[in-house]
Amino acid sequence: MTEPNTSIAAPPARILVVDDEPQIRRFLDISLRAQGYAVETAPDGGSGLDALATRGADLVVLDLGLPDRDGQEILRELRGWSQVPVIVLTVRAGEAEKVAALDAGANDYVTKPFGVQELMARVRALLRTRATAGDAAPVFDDGDLRVDLARREVFLRGEPVQLARKEYALLALLVQHSGRVVTQPQMLRELWGQHHEHDTHYLRVLVGKLRQKLNDDPAAPRWIATEPGVGLRFIGEKAVS
């Protein structure tokens, strides 16, 4: 007699979309549901915060240009009690706005108008990162590059890579935030202290040395991608496990 299958499928990830434009809400609702996600939408910051507080979400897509309160303010308030991943949508293409959003706690950003495939890729990356955030073995390994954060070891195609202390610290910071943009001020604070947030030349030199040791071409990066004027993103295909 065949045993009944009693396994229960995991519930779909819940995504909250906060945007004041009805056409954007409808577009994202349809697109995200087509990918198998459960979706809730909110037309302003207040109702978005209420929805998150009462029903929760696995990821928030947040427009910065909201009618009741600025999206930056909503983001800071949200970060006071939730660490849910947040992708901000903005028509403000200026680098300062992007950096401010990331420093306020956003995990990523997409500039309007945006391609739906790009947004979906960023959604998947953040959900993967959240799913593995509590795992015990902090190792990135895509078959070519291996970064063992516990042992502080780096291998490139099986050969050990000798990194200076700050080179390793930068690589470890990027790997730990795989898929996320890490802003220049954040990297400078982490590596040199809060009084060096404007010393971007330090970072340029360090990134150049790290890329050289990893043979990572900045024009066609395999692991370390530059978000111009904003920061760096680790784009390895296999997330930290």
N, C-alpha and C positions, 0 to 999 in steps of 0.2 A: 504494500500500500504506500503510495507516495505521500510524503509528509507535506502538509500545506506550507506555502511560503508565507512566513509571518514577518518578514523584514518590512520595515517601514521606511519609505523614501524620506530623505531629509526635506524639510519644508523649503520653498524657494526663498532666496534672499529678499528682504524687504528694502525697497528703495523709496525714499521720500524726496519728491521734487518740489522745491519752493521757488516759484517764478510768477510774476504778475501778468505775464503775457499768456492769454488763453491758448493761442496757437502753439506756443512753445510747450506748455503743459500737456496739451493734447498730443503733440508730436512725440514728446518723450514718453508719455504714458503708453502709446501704441508701440513705440520702438523697444522700450524696456520689457513690456509684456511679451512681445514677440520673441525675446531672448529667454523667457521663462521666469522673469522676476515678478514679484508681487510689488505693486506700485500704489503709492498714495501721493496726492498732489495737494499743494496749498498755495493760495494766491498772494500771501504776504508773510512777513516775518513772524508776526504774532501767532497766526494760526499754524505756521510751520513749527514753531517752538512748542506750541500746545500739542500738536500731533506727535512730535518726537517724545515729549515728556509722558504722554498718556499711552501711546501705542508702540513706541520704539521704532527703530530702523537699523538696518545693517550698513546703510550708506545714505548720505544726503547729497543731493545735487542742489546747490544754493546759488540763486541769482544775486549779484551784488546790488543791482538797481531796483530795490523794492520800494513800494509806495508809502509804507508806514514807517520803516526804519532802514537805515543804511545796512547793507549786507555785512559790512565789516563789524558793525555793532552787534548784529545778530550772531555772527561767528564768535565774537569774544564772549558773549553771554552763554552761548552753547558750550563753549570750551570750559566754562566754569563748572559744568556738571556732567559732561559727556565727552568721551573720546571716540565717538563714531567717526569713521572716515568721511571727509567732506570734499567734494569737487565743486569749486566755485565757477559760475558762468559769468562772464563779464564782457561788456562792449568796450570797456576801458582798456585799450591795448597798451597803455603806458607801462613801462617796466616798474615804476614806483608803485602802481596799484597792485601789480602781481606780487611784488615782494611784500607789500603790506598785508595782503590776504594770506600769503604763506606764513608770514611771521605771526599773524593773528591766530593761526591754527589750521588753516586749510591744508589738505593733503596734496591737492593738485588743482589745476585750473584749466579751463577751456575758454578761448576767446570767441565770442559771437561775431559773425556766423561760424558755425562749426560743422564738421562732418560727423555723421552719426557713427561711422565705424571707428573713428578716433575716440569718440566719447565712450563707446562700448569697450574698447580695448583698455581705457583707463579705469573704467568701472571694474572690469575683470581683474586687473592688476591689483587694485586696492582691496577687493574682496579676497583675493588669494593671500595678500599680505596679512590681512586681518585674521584669516583662518589659520595661518601658521605662526602667528605672533607669539603664542605661548609654547611652542615646541622646544624640546630640551637640547637639540643638537644644532648649534648655530654654525652651520656650514653651507657655503655656496659652492656648488660644483656643477659646471655645465659640460664637463668632459675636457675642456681646455684650461679654464681657470678654476682653481680651487682656493677658496679663502676659508680657513678654519679659525673662527673668531675665538673659540675657547683656547686653542693652542697657539694663537697668534702666528699662524703659518700661512704662507702664500706659495702656490705652485702654479707654474705656467707650463702646460703640456708635460707634466710630470717632473719638471725641474724646479727646484726651489728658487724663489725670487727674493733677493736681498733688498728690503725696503728700509729706508731711514725711518726713525720713530714717527715723524709727522706724516710721511708718505703712507705708512701703515695706518695711522690714525684717520687720515682722510678716506682711505679705501674702506676701512671698517665702518666709518660713519655712513658712507654711501650705501654699502651693502646692507647695513641694518635698516636703512630706509629705502630698500629696493623698490623701484617703481615710482617713488615719490621725488618731487623736486626738493632739493635741499638748497636753501637760499645762501647767497654769498655772506650776508651778515651772520647767519647761523653757523656756517663753516668757520668763519673767522673767530666767532665767540668760542666755539668748541675747541679750536686748535691753538689760538693765541690769546684768548681772554677778551672780555667785553670792551676793553679800551682800544681794540684793534679792528673794530667793525668796518672801518673805512680803508684799511690797508689792503686793498684788493690786489696790489702787485705781489704781495706775499703769496696769495692764492694762485695767481697766474703761474708763477714760477713753480710752485709745488705741484700743480696739476700737470704742467708740462713734463716734469721729472717722472711723475707717476705713470703718465701715459707712455712715456718712452720706455720705461721698464716693463710695461705690460704689452708693448708693441700695439698700442691702441691708437689707430689713426683718427685724429679729431675730425677729419673731413668725412669719414665713414666709420663712426665709432661702433665697436663691438660691445663695450661695457660702460663707458663713461660718456654720456651725451651732455652737451652744453645747451642750456636754455638761455639764449643771449640776454645779457644784462640782468638775469634773475638768479641763476645758480646752475647746479649740476643734477643729473638724474642717472642713477645706476640702472641699466637696461638689460642686464643679463637675463637670458631666457628662462633659467631655472631659479625660482625664488629661494631665499634662505630656508633651510629645512631643519 
